[in-house]
Structure formats: C-alpha cells, structure tokens
C-alpha cells in the first residue's frame, strides 16, 4: 500500500489482507506500518471447514485446523485430514501469504501398508473428500478476495 506524502489522516488507517490485519500510523510526518497477528485466519478456516461439512460432504476422516508457524513465528494455520483407513494424513494449506490458491500434501508412514480392497476403497474415498475440501477452501479464498476487492 502506498500513501502519498500529502495524505494526512487524522488517526491510524486499518486494512486487512487475506491473512493479516495492518495498522498504519503516522509519526513525525513518516508512515510506519505494523503487521499484526493473522487476521482471525484460524477462526475463518474453522468456519469454512464447518461450512464444507454442513454442505453434506460425507467426512469419515478427522478434520481439524491446527497452528502452523512460519519462519517469523506467525500462525499460518493448517487443515489436517487424518486418514481413518490407512496411516497418514493430508495437509491442506494455501500456497503462501495472500495467495488464494491451495495445495495438499499427502503424508504416510515409512513402511509399506497392505490394505484389503475395502480399506483401499475407503482411503480413495477419504482422498476424494480431502481433494474436495482443498478445492472448497480455494474457492472460499477466491470468493473472500473478490468480495474484499483485493483481486
């Protein structure tokens, strides 16, 4: 955000990006900005996950939003889909700060896992749900950006 030197606000300016809230203050004629804690991003993710489930998606897995710290110690939040029919999880997260596109990481154990046909079908169904959740969160992020006027 760029402010002209001729702008003289009477108080602090506040704006919000997808993950962070900012407050811009003036001191001695110069502008300083401070990045605050993520703008209720974890709460927003929890709400979106509840909305996803409320739409009728059959979620057998345990889905939770957990803290994840970046290199600066900020909570960037992460959605974890724990697999029921096999060991491992799917981590769902946005690609970066203020990036509305999402990605998923599939983790497993260090050993091979032998599954029955039914367990394999269960894992496949869980992965479909994780993929749908990832697409839903990306859609919600894009919708949020569109409504906020940032994209």
MIKEZA-30007 format. One record per atom (N, C-alpha, C): residue in three letters; x, y, z. Coordinates in steps of 0.05 Angstrom, whole numbers, plus 32768, in hexadecimal, padded with zeros to 4 digits. Example, Ala and Ser with C-alpha at 12.3 -4.5 7.8 and 13.67 -1.06 7.14 Angstrom:
<nupas>
ALA81087F8E809C
ALA80F67FA6809C
ALA81087FBE809C
SER81017FD3808E
SER81117FEB808F
SER81028001809D
</nupas>
This chain:
<nupas>
UNK80117FE98000
UNK800080008000
UNK801280188000
UNK800D802B7FEE
UNK801D80437FED
UNK800B805B7FF4
UNK8016806C8005
UNK80078084800D
UNK8017809C8004
UNK800980AF7FF9
UNK801580C87FF0
UNK801E80D88008
UNK803380E78006
UNK803C80F9801C
UNK8028810E8022
UNK80168114800F
UNK800281288014
UNK7FEB811E8025
UNK7FE981048028
UNK7FD380F88038
UNK7FDA80FC8056
UNK7FC881088064
UNK7FCC810D8081
UNK7FB481028090
UNK7FB380E78095
UNK7F9B80DD80A3
UNK7F9A80E680C0
UNK7F8280E880CA
UNK7F7F80F280E6
UNK7F8480DC80FA
UNK7F8480C380F2
UNK7F8980AD8104
UNK7F96809680F5
UNK7F9A80808102
UNK7FA6806980F4
UNK7F94805E80DE
UNK7FA0805580C9
UNK7F92804880B3
UNK7F94802A80B8
UNK7F7E801C80B3
UNK7F7E7FFF80B6
UNK7F757FF2809D
UNK7F827FDD8095
UNK7F797FCD807F
UNK7F807FB08084
UNK7F747F9E8074
UNK7F787F828079
UNK7F7D7F74805E
UNK7F917F63805E
UNK7F957F518047
UNK7F897F368050
UNK7F8C7F21803F
UNK7F7F7F088046
UNK7F887EFD8061
UNK7FA17F008068
UNK7FAB7EF48080
UNK7FB37F078096
UNK7FB87F20808F
UNK7FC27F3280A3
UNK7FB27F4C80A4
UNK7FB17F5880BC
UNK7FA67F7280C0
UNK7FBD7F8580C3
UNK7FBB7F9D80B8
UNK7FD07FB180BA
UNK7FC57FCA80C6
UNK7FD57FD880D5
UNK7FCF7FF280DF
UNK7FE5800580D6
UNK7FDE801A80C9
UNK7FF2802D80BF
UNK7FEF804680D1
UNK8005804E80DC
UNK8005806680ED
UNK801A807A80E3
UNK8016809380EB
UNK802780A980E2
UNK803780B380FA
UNK805180B580F7
UNK806280C0810C
UNK807680D480FF
UNK807480EC8108
UNK8086810080FE
UNK8086810480E0
UNK806E810180D4
UNK806C810480B7
UNK807380EC80A7
UNK807C80D680B4
UNK808380BE80A5
UNK806F80A880AC
UNK806C8096809A
UNK80598080809D
UNK8067806780A7
UNK805C805A80BA
UNK8066804080C4
UNK804F802D80C2
UNK8055801480BA
UNK803F800080BB
UNK80497FE880CB
UNK80367FDB80D7
UNK803B7FC480E8
UNK80297FAD80DF
UNK80357F9680DC
UNK80267F7F80D6
UNK801C7F7380F1
UNK80027F6F80F3
UNK7FF77F64810B
UNK7FF47F468108
UNK7FEB7F3A811D
UNK7FE67F1D811C
UNK7FD37F168105
UNK7FD47EFE80FA
UNK7FC27EF780E4
UNK7FA67EFF80EB
UNK7F997F0A80D7
UNK7F7E7F1680DA
UNK7F697F0080DE
UNK7F697EF580F5
UNK7F557EE080FC
UNK7F547ECA80E8
UNK7F6B7EC480DB
UNK7F6C7EB180C5
UNK7F647E9580CF
UNK7F6E7E8D80E6
UNK7F677E7380F0
UNK7F497E7080F5
UNK7F3D7E858101
UNK7F207E848105
UNK7F117E8380EA
UNK7F1B7E9280D6
UNK7F0F7E9180BC
UNK7F117E7680B0
UNK7F287E6980B2
UNK7F2B7E4D80A8
UNK7F187E3A80B6
UNK7F167E3C80D0
UNK7F037E2B80DF
UNK7EE77E2E80D5
UNK7EDF7E4880D0
UNK7EC47E4D80C6
UNK7EC07E4180AA
UNK7ED47E438099
UNK7ED27E38807E
UNK7ED17E1A807F
UNK7EE07E0D8091
UNK7EDF7DF08093
UNK7EC37DE7809C
UNK7EB77DF580B0
UNK7E9C7DEF80B9
UNK7E887DF380A2
UNK7E8C7E088092
UNK7E7A7E0C807B
UNK7E7C7DF58067
UNK7E957DEC8062
UNK7E997DD58050
UNK7E8A7DBD8059
UNK7E8C7DB78073
UNK7E7E7D9F807E
UNK7E607DA4807D
UNK7E577DBC8083
UNK7E3A7DC38082
UNK7E2E7DBF8066
UNK7E3E7DC18052
UNK7E347DBE8036
UNK7E2E7DA18030
UNK7E337D8F8044
UNK7E2C7D738040
UNK7E427D618037
UNK7E5B7D6A8037
UNK7E717D598031
UNK7E747D438046
UNK7E777D2B803E
UNK7E7A7D148050
UNK7E977D128058
UNK7E9E7D1D806F
UNK7EBA7D1E8079
UNK7EBD7D09808E
UNK7ECB7CF38086
UNK7ED17CDD809A
UNK7EEA7CE480A9
UNK7EFB7CF4809D
UNK7F157CFC80A9
UNK7F117D1080C0
UNK7F267D1380CF
UNK7F267D2780E4
UNK7F337D4080D7
UNK7F247D5680D5
UNK7F2D7D6F80C9
UNK7F307D8380DF
UNK7F487D8F80E0
UNK7F4C7DA480F5
UNK7F5E7DBA80EA
UNK7F5A7DD180F5
UNK7F6B7DE880EE
UNK7F7F7DEB8104
UNK7F997DEB80FE
UNK7FAE7DEC8112
UNK7FC07E04810C
UNK7FCF7E0C8121
UNK7FE27E22811E
UNK7FFA7E18810E
UNK80057E2980FE
UNK801D7E2480EF
UNK802C7E3E80EF
UNK80447E3F80F9
UNK80537E5880FA
UNK80657E5A80E1
UNK80677E7280D6
UNK80797E7780C1
UNK80947E7F80CC
UNK80A77E8780BB
UNK80C27E8E80C4
UNK80C27EA680D7
UNK80AD7EB780D5
UNK80AB7ECF80E6
UNK809C7EC98100
UNK80947EB08104
UNK80857EA9811C
UNK80687EAF811B
UNK805D7EB68103
UNK80417EBD8100
UNK80317EA380FB
UNK80197EA18106
UNK80087E8A8102
UNK7FFB7E8C80E6
UNK80037E7A80D5
UNK7FF87E7A80BA
UNK7FE17E6680B7
UNK7FDC7E5680CB
UNK7FC77E4280CC
UNK7FC87E2D80B5
UNK7FBF7E1680BC
UNK7FC17DFF80AA
UNK7FA97DED80AF
UNK7F9D7DE2809A
UNK7F877DD0809D
UNK7F937DB4809A
UNK7F8E7DA280AD
UNK7F987D8780AD
UNK7F817D7480AB
UNK7F827D638096
UNK7F6E7D4E8093
UNK7F7C7D34809A
UNK7F757D2980B1
UNK7F817D1080BA
UNK7F737CF880AD
UNK7F827CE780A0
UNK7F767CD08093
UNK7F6E7CBB80A7
UNK7F567CAF80A3
UNK7F4C7C9B80B4
UNK7F537C7F80AA
UNK7F537C7B8090
UNK7F577C608085
UNK7F747C5A807F
UNK7F867C6B8085
UNK7FA37C678081
UNK7FB27C7A8093
UNK7FCB7C758097
UNK7FDB7C8880A7
UNK7FE27CA08095
UNK7FE47CB680A1
UNK7FEB7CCE8092
UNK7FD67CE48094
UNK7FDC7CFA8088
UNK7FCA7D118088
UNK7FCD7D20806E
UNK7FBA7D32806A
UNK7FBC7D458054
UNK7FBC7D618060
UNK7FD17D70805A
UNK7FD37D8C8064
UNK7FCA7D9E804E
UNK7FB77DAF8054
UNK7FAB7DC18040
UNK7FB27DDE8049
UNK7FBE7DED8037
UNK7FC67E09803E
UNK7FC77E1A8025
UNK7FC57E348029
UNK7FC97E468013
UNK7FE67E46800B
UNK7FEC7E4E7FF3
UNK80087E4D7FE9
UNK801A7E627FF5
UNK800E7E768000
UNK801F7E8B800C
UNK800D7EA28016
UNK801A7EB68022
UNK800C7ECD802D
UNK7FFD7EDA8016
UNK7FE47EE1801B
UNK7FD37EEF8008
UNK7FD17EE17FED
UNK7FD67EC77FED
UNK7FD37EB77FD5
UNK7FB97EA77FD8
UNK7FA57EAC7FC7
UNK7F8B7E9E7FCA
UNK7F8C7E817FC0
UNK7FA27E787FB4
UNK7FA37E5D7FA9
UNK7FAD7E4A7FBF
UNK7FA27E327FBF
UNK7FA87E1F7FD5
UNK7FB67E067FCA
UNK7FC27DF87FDC
UNK7FD07DDF7FD5
UNK7FCD7DCB7FEB
UNK7FD17DB17FE4
UNK7FCF7D9C7FF8
UNK7FE87D8B7FF8
UNK7FF17D82800F
UNK80087D718012
UNK7FFF7D57801F
UNK80057D418012
UNK7FFE7D27801D
UNK80167D1C802B
UNK80127D158045
UNK80277D098054
UNK80207CEC805B
UNK80337CDC8060
UNK802E7CC08067
UNK80447CB6807A
UNK80437C9C807E
UNK80587C918090
UNK80707C898080
UNK80857C82808D
UNK809E7C7A8080
UNK809D7C5D8076
UNK80897C4F807E
UNK80877C338076
UNK80707C2F8062
UNK80727C198053
UNK805C7C138040
UNK80447C0B8050
UNK802D7C108045
UNK80147C098052
UNK80037BF88040
UNK7FFB7BE18049
UNK7FEA7BCE803A
UNK7FCD7BD38042
UNK7FBC7BD7802E
UNK7FA07BDD8034
UNK7F8D7BC88026
UNK7F777BC48032
UNK7F627BB48025
UNK7F557BC5800F
UNK7F467BB97FFD
UNK7F397BC97FE9
UNK7F277BDE7FF5
UNK7F1A7BD7800B
UNK7F077BEA8017
UNK7F167C018025
UNK7F2C7BFB8032
UNK7F3C7C11803E
UNK7F487C238028
UNK7F507C178012
UNK7F5B7C277FFC
UNK7F467C397FF1
UNK7F2D7C2F7FEE
UNK7F177C407FE4
UNK7F117C567FF9
UNK7F147C4F8013
UNK7F107C638028
UNK7F247C798026
UNK7F3E7C728021
UNK7F537C86801F
UNK7F4D7C988006
UNK7F457C8B7FF0
UNK7F3F7C9A7FD8
UNK7F287CAE7FDD
UNK7F147CA67FEC
UNK7EFE7CB87FF3
UNK7F077CCF8004
UNK7F197CC98017
UNK7F247CDE8029
UNK7F347CF28019
UNK7F437CE88005
UNK7F537CFA7FF5
UNK7F417D0C7FE3
UNK7F2B7D017FD9
UNK7F187D117FCA
UNK7F0D7D277FDB
UNK7F067D217FF4
UNK7EFB7D358006
UNK7F107D4A800C
UNK7F297D428010
UNK7F3F7D558015
UNK7F437D677FFD
UNK7F427D5B7FE5
UNK7F447D6B7FCC
UNK7F2D7D7F7FCA
UNK7F157D767FD0
UNK7EFE7D887FCF
UNK7F007D9E7FE4
UNK7F0A7D987FFB
UNK7F0E7DAC8010
UNK7F237DC18007
UNK7F397DB77FFB
UNK7F4E7DC97FF1
UNK7F427DDC7FDC
UNK7F327DD17FC9
UNK7F257DE27FB5
UNK7F117DF57FC1
UNK7F027DEC7FD5
UNK7EEF7DFE7FE3
UNK7EFD7E157FF1
UNK7F137E0F7FFE
UNK7F227E24800C
UNK7F2E7E387FF8
UNK7F377E2E7FE1
UNK7F417E407FCD
UNK7F2B7E527FC2
UNK7F137E467FBE
UNK7EFD7E567FB4
UNK7EF57E6B7FC9
UNK7EF47E637FE3
UNK7EEE7E777FF8
UNK7F027E8D7FF9
UNK7F1C7E867FF5
UNK7F317E9B7FF5
UNK7F2D7EAE7FDE
UNK7F287EA37FC6
UNK7F247EB47FAF
UNK7F0B7EC57FB2
UNK7EF67EBA7FBE
UNK7EDD7EC97FC3
UNK7EE37EE07FD7
UNK7EF27ED97FEC
UNK7EF97EED8000
UNK7F097F047FF3
UNK7F1D7EFD7FE3
UNK7F2D7F117FD5
UNK7F1B7F237FC3
UNK7F097F167FB4
UNK7EF87F257FA2
UNK7EE67F397FB1
UNK7EDB7F307FC8
UNK7ECA7F417FD8
UNK7EDA7F577FE5
UNK7EF37F527FEC
UNK7F037F677FF9
UNK7F0E7F7B7FE6
UNK7F0C7F747FCB
UNK7F167F877FB7
UNK7F347F857FB3
UNK7F417F707FBE
UNK7F5E7F6F7FBB
UNK7F667F607FA1
UNK7F547F537F94
UNK7F5B7F457F7B
UNK7F457F4B7F66
</nupas>
